[in-house]
Amino acid sequence: MEERGQGQKDGLAIGMWHSDVCPVIGLQGELQAATIGDFFDQMGRVLADRPDVVVVDLSRVAFCDFDGVSALAGADRRARQLGARLVLAGAQGRCAQILHRTGLDRILRPLPIEAQAATTMPA
């Protein structure tokens, strides 16, 4: 995997790399109102390359509120407008719970556990 960029601001680190088949955006920290702008910026850069699929690795997201869920839904809408598919990977704990409660886990089908290993943020 090639890591192309990573930075942290306001409690959210964002990394981007390519798995064997698609770009992966890795999030670490809190996905909430104060941090979604940075997520949208990175998503825009990735979508500018017109990939077929973009994976968002949520395995290191410690907190995600309704603003974070809304950001993921908005990123999915934008990806679809550009002909891409947004896929979630690694959601755990409270992040997985809020995705389930809001139904976003049924819209953005998470990757099967076997496929998640290939998309996990490099150490």
N, C-alpha and C positions, 0 to 999 in steps of 0.2 A: 504494500500500500504506500502510496506517496502522499505525504502530508503537504498541503499547499499553503496553509495559513491557519493561525490560531491566535486569538487574542481574548482578553477578558475585560469586561466593563460592567459596572453596576451589578455584579453578582452572577454574570453569565459568561462562561468561556465558550467560544465558538471555534471549532476546527473544521477544516474541509480537506478531504482527500478523495482519491479514487480507489474504489474496490476494483476487482477484476472486471466488473461489468458496468459500473455507474458511479457518479459522484455521490459522496456521503457527507452530510453536514452533521457534525457531532456537537452536541450541546452538553455543557456541564455547569451545574449550578441551578439558578432559578429562572424559569420562563414565566415572566409576569409583565405587567404594564411597563415597568421601567426598563425592561430588557428586550421587548419584542421588536423595537425599531432596529436593533442590531441584527436580530434574526432575519427580519425582512430584507435588510441590506445584503446579507450574505446569500439569502435565497435568490435575490435578484441577480447577483453576480453569477450564481450557478445556472440559473435559467437562461441567462444571456447566451450560454453555449448550446442551448436547445437540446438537452439530453432527453432521452425517452423516459428515463426513470431517475428520480432523486430519492435517496434514502435519508431520513432524519433519524439519527441515533440518539435515543432518549435514555440510554442506559445509565448516564451519569447526571440526569436531571433530578435534583433533590426536591424541588418544589415546582409545581405548575398550577396556576389558578385559572379561573375562567378566561382571563385576558390571554393567557398562554394557549389555552385550547382554541380560543377565537383566532389567534395568530396562526396556529396550525391549520385551521379550517380555511383561513384566508390564503395561506400559502398553497393549499391544495387547489383552491379556485384558480389562482394565478397559474399554477402549473398546468391545469387542465386547459385553460385558455390558450396556452402555448403548445398544447399537444403532448404534455408530459404527464407522468403519473408520480404522485408523491406517496412514499411508503414509509411507515414508522417501524422502528426497530428498538427493542430493548426496554420499553417502558416498564417500570417497576413501581411497587409501593403506591404511594399517593398519586403519582403521575398516572399509573395504570388505572387506578380507581376513578380519577376524574375523567379520563378518556372513556371509560366504560359508562359512567353515570351520564355523560353528555351524549353518548352514542357515537362519538367520533371514532372509536375503535371499530365500529361496524362499517363506517364510511371509508376510513383509511386503514384498510386491513393490515395489521401488523405482520411482519415477516415471520414465517415459521422459525422455531428455535434453531433449527439446523443452519438456516441461512444467516442468522444474526451474527454468528462468529466471524463471518467474512466482512461484516460492516461495522464492527466495534471499533471505537476510537483507539488509535495506537497509543501506547503508554508514553 
